[in-house]
Amino acid sequence: MEVSGLPLELWRLILAYMRLPDLGRCSLVCKAWNELILSLDSTRWRQLCLRCIECRHPNWPNQPDVEPRSWREAFKQHYLAAKTWTKNAQELESSNCFYLFRRRKDRRILYVGPGCEFDNLGSALTSANIYDKIVLFPGIYEEQGEIILNVPVEIMGHGKLGDVALLVCVDQHCATTRLCNLVFMPVWFSPVMYKVSSGHVQFDNCNFENGQLQIHAPGTCQVKFCTFNQASISLHSVALCVLENCEFVGSEIASVTVEGHPSSDRNWAYKHLMGLVKSSSALSTTRDSAPFNPSSQETSGHLPPGNLRTCEIVIGEDQSNFFATLKSPQACEKDFQKENEISKDLCPARDRKGIVHDPDSYDGSQSSGSENEPEDQFVYRHYHQPPGLNHTLVRSLLGRPQTARLSDLQRGLELKTLHQELQRDGEAQSLASSLQGCLIRKCLFRDGKGGVFVCSRGRAKMEGNVFRDLVYAVRCVQNSKIIMLKNDIYHCKASGIFLRLEAGGLIADNNIYSNSEAGVDIRKGANPFILCNKIHSGLRSGIVVLGNGKGIIRSNQIYGNKEAGIYILYNGNPIVSGNHIFQGLAAGIAVNENGRGQITENVIRENHWGGADIRRGGDPVLRSNLICFGYSDGVVVGEQGKGLIEGNTIYGNKGCGMWIMSSSLPHITSNQIAHNSIYGVAVFCQKDDANDYLINQGSNENFNDEGEASNWENELDGEDDHFSTRRPISVALIESNSINHNGAAGLYVKSNEALNVIANIIHANQESGLAVLQSTQLTRIANNSISCNHLGGVLIESECRVELRGNGIYDNRGPGVSSKGDGTILENDIIGNRGCGLQLLQAANMKITKNRIHSFCDYGIVMLDHVKGLVQENMIFQGKTKKTILQQVSNLEDCLVQNNKLLAFKKSEVPWKLENPPARPHIEETTRSISTAHNSQKVANMTTRIATRVEGRCPNSRSLFCTIL
C-alpha cells in the first residue's frame, strides 16, 4: 500500500499497535515507508522504550525530565545491549572437535526459581553452556560460597527491578558475561559482590547495595543505568572501563576508585569499548568565532600632531626686582596648608569616605588660565606618550556610564571558548581526546563521602556528570591524570576537585559552585589544565594553589566566592591567564605566604577587596590585567609583599589604584592607573584594615588534608626559573606608569623606607600630583612628568628626604613644588603652574640647582621662614603679570642664592624655546628597565616646545597648558 493513501495521523495511529519486528519489516519496504517509521519517534518508539522493563529513561539519572534527541536511537541502544556483550569475543582454541562447541544462534534459556528446572543460580551455572541465557524469577537467591564463573552467560532478572536479589560473591574467569535487571547484595563472608580478573562484564539496569565491585586488569567492564547504594566500584590498572547513566548514593568511601596505570595487556572488549565511547564524545566539534587577535588593538603609536600649542617667553635683562616682598609669608603658608589638608584627612585612618570627585571630570577643568585672561597668555605644550596607553580607548571612556566603560575596557579580553583554547594548546587538546582507564559519563554522585578517587598513576575521564552533596567530588593524587568535561560540582563539604602529588589532567567547561571549601584545590606539585570553567558562589576561594602546586588556569569565569577568586600561597606557582574574576566578596587574586605565579591578561572587576592582593612574601608576576571597578583598592601589596606588577590597567576602583605597604618590595612598571576614587598609588607604613582582611581572606584555613602531616610546606623545591627574567631590586620601584584622573593625590607617600619613583606620568589628579608626607629614608623622584593636577605638582612635608631630578612639572593648579623637607631639586623643568614655581617653607633644607622655573601668576621661587640650602644656576622666568621673579623672606646667611639666570617678560623679543636641553623628562632607552616583551608600553621622549603665541581660549575646554591624552 502506498504511504500517501492515508493521512499521516491515521498511519501513526495504526502503526502504534505494531510490534517491533513488524516495524522493522515496514521500514525495509521503501524509502517512503522508512521515513514513515522514523517519524514515529515521539509516539511508538517512545512507548517501546519506556515500556521495556530492562530500560530506564535515556537521560536518567541527571535529567529524566528532558526528552532525548531520539527515542528510537535510545531504544536501539538498549536493544543492542543484549548483543554487544559478545561482540568480537575470542573464539575457542582451534581443534578438530571444538567446532561442536561454537556459539549457536539457538542458545538455551535456563529458568531459575520456584517450580522451575533449577532452584538456585549455582546449579543453573553448572548446567549452562557458553552464551546461554539464565532467567531468574522473582525472589532472593543466596549462595553460601563464592561462585566461580567459568562459562560466558547472560543472567537476567524477570519482572521489575528489585524483584530479583542476589546475595552472592562472584569471581568471573570467563571471557564475557552480561547481568541485567538484578539487585546485588554482599554475602556474610565478603564485601565483594563481583570480581573480574581477565574478562569483560556488562551490567545493565542493576542495583548494588552495600558492597563492592572489583575489576582487575586485563579485565574490563561496562556499567549502564545502574544504582550504587552505599556501594562502590574499584578499578585496578584497567585499560578501559565505561560507567554510563549510573547513580551513586551514600557511599562511605569513594564511589569509584581508579588505581594504577592502565595496563597494556588488553582483552577482546577494549577495541569494542573504544569505538563505543568515541562515537559520542562530550567535546563539541562546532567551530566558534575567530579568537581575539591582540595585535589588532591599538596598544601603541603616536598621538595626532594637530593643534599643538606653544608659548612665548622673551629673554630680558631687567633684574631690578630680584628681591621683592609683594607676598607675605602668611599667605604662602596658607596656600601650603590648603594643599595639604585633604591629604591629612585621608591618612592611615582612611574611613573610605574621602572626597568624592566627579569621575567624569576632564582636563578642561584644570586649565591654568581663566576665560577672562587676555589673548597674549602663554600656553605650554607638554606632548608625550603615556606607557602603553590606548588613547582612543581612554578618550572614549571619559564621560560615559560605568557599564559602557566596562564593556570598552573588556573588549579584547573576551573569554575564549573551549574549542579556541584546545586549538592553541596541543597538550590540552591531546588530553581532551585521550581515553584511558575509566570513562564516567552522565552519572550522578550524591549524598556520600566521595565521588571519584584516582591514585597511583591512574587515568579517568568524566563527562557530563553531576556531583552534589558529597564531602568531595574528585580527588586525583600520585601522578594520576583526570579529564573532566562539562560536569556539575556543587554543595561539597570540602573542595570540589582536589589534585596533589604530581597529579595533572584537564578540567574544562565544568560548572563548579557552592562548595564549602575551594572549587579546585591544587597542591604538592599537581599541574593540571583548568580551562573555561564556571567557578562561583563558593563559601571559600574559587581556586587554591599551594605547596608547589602549579597549573594552567585560563578562560575561566570565577565569581561570587566568599574568599579570593584565586588564592596562591606556600610556593604555589600557577599560570593564570585570560580569566574573568569578578564580584567576589574578598580579593580577586590573593598571593600570600611565598606564593608566586604568572598572572596575565585577566579581567578582575567588582571585587569587594583588592583586585590583586599580595602579602607575606608573595612574589607573582602581575602583567597586562584589567583591574577595575572594585569596591576597595585595585592592587594591594601588603606586608613583605613583592612581585613584578607590569602593564596593567587599574581603573575606576572605589579605593586607591594601588596600596603599597612600606615593608614590601614591589616593582611597579608600565601600568595605567586612572579614575580611582582615592589615590592613584599610596605608599603607607601599614594598612589599618589588614587584620580584618586576613581573617576574612582565610588565613586560618586548614590546608592539611584529613590528618596528613603538616610539614609538607618544608618540602618545597626551587625547580623553576621564576626569577630568571626579573631585574633584581633592593628598593621598592615605581616606574613608567601613567597615573591620571584619580580622586586624590596621584602618588601619596607616607613611608619609613626608601622608594624610587622614576619615569612616571602623573596627570590630572584631583589633589597633588605627588605628595610625600613622611619619608625617613630617601624618596628618589626622577624623570617623571607631573602635570595638570588640581593642587600642586609635588608636595614635600617636613622631615622628609627627597631627591627630585630630571622631572617635568607642568600646568598644576597650585605650586609646582612645595617643600618643607630636606633633599635635592636638580635639573627639573617647573613650568606654567598656577601657584609659584618652587616654594620652600619652614625649616626646609634643599639644594636647588640647574632647574628651569616659571609661573604664570606667581613667583618663580618663594623662600620663607627659616629655609636653608643652596639656590644656584637656575633659569627663572617671569610670568605674564608684573610680579617679581623670586621672593625671599628668610635668613640670607642660611640660604645661599647665586648664579641664577632671571628672565623678564617682554612681548617684543624673539620667542625662546626649551631646546638645550629639550623639555624634561628625558627617558633614555638604556636606562629603562621595562620588560622586553612590553617595549610598546614605554614612555616616549618629551617633545615639549615653547615658541608660538596662543590667541584666544583653548578649544573644546581642554587644558591650556598640558595635553596628554
Secondary structure by P-SEA (a helix, b strand, c coil): cccccccaaaaaaaaccccaaaaaaaaaccaaaaaaaaaccccaaaaaaaacccccccccccccccccccaaaaaaaaaacccccccccccccccccccccccccbbbbbbbccccccccaaaaaaacccbbbbbbcbbbbbbcbbbbbccbbbbbbccccccbbbbbbbbbcccbbbbcbbbbbbcccccccbbbccbbbbbcbbbbcccbbbbccccccccccccccccbbbbccccbbbbcbbbbcccccccbbbccccccccccaaaaaaaaaaacccccccccccccccccccccccccccbbbbbbbbbbccccccccccccaaaaaaaaaaacaaaaaaccccccccccccccccccccccccccccccbbbbbbcccccccaaaaaaaaccccaaaaaaaaacccccccaaaaaaacaaaaaaaaccccbbbcbbbbccccccbbbccbbbbbbcbbbbccccccbbbcccbbbbbccccccccccccbbbccbbbbbbccccccccccccbbbccbbbbbbccccccccccccbbbcccbbbbbccccccccccccbbbcccccccccbbbbcccccccbbbccbbbbbccbbbbcccccccbbbccccccccccccccccccccccccccbbbbbccccccccccccbbbbccbbbbcccccccccccccbbbcccccaaaaaaaaacccccccccccccccccccccccccccccccccccccccccccccccccbbbbccbbbbbccccccccccccccccccccbbbbcbbbbcccccccbbbcccbbbbbccccccccccccbbbcbbbbbccccccccccccbbbccbbbbbccbbbbbbcccccbbbcccccccccbbbbbbccccccccccccccccccccbbbbbbbbccccccccccccccccccccccccccccccccccccccccccccccccccccccccccc
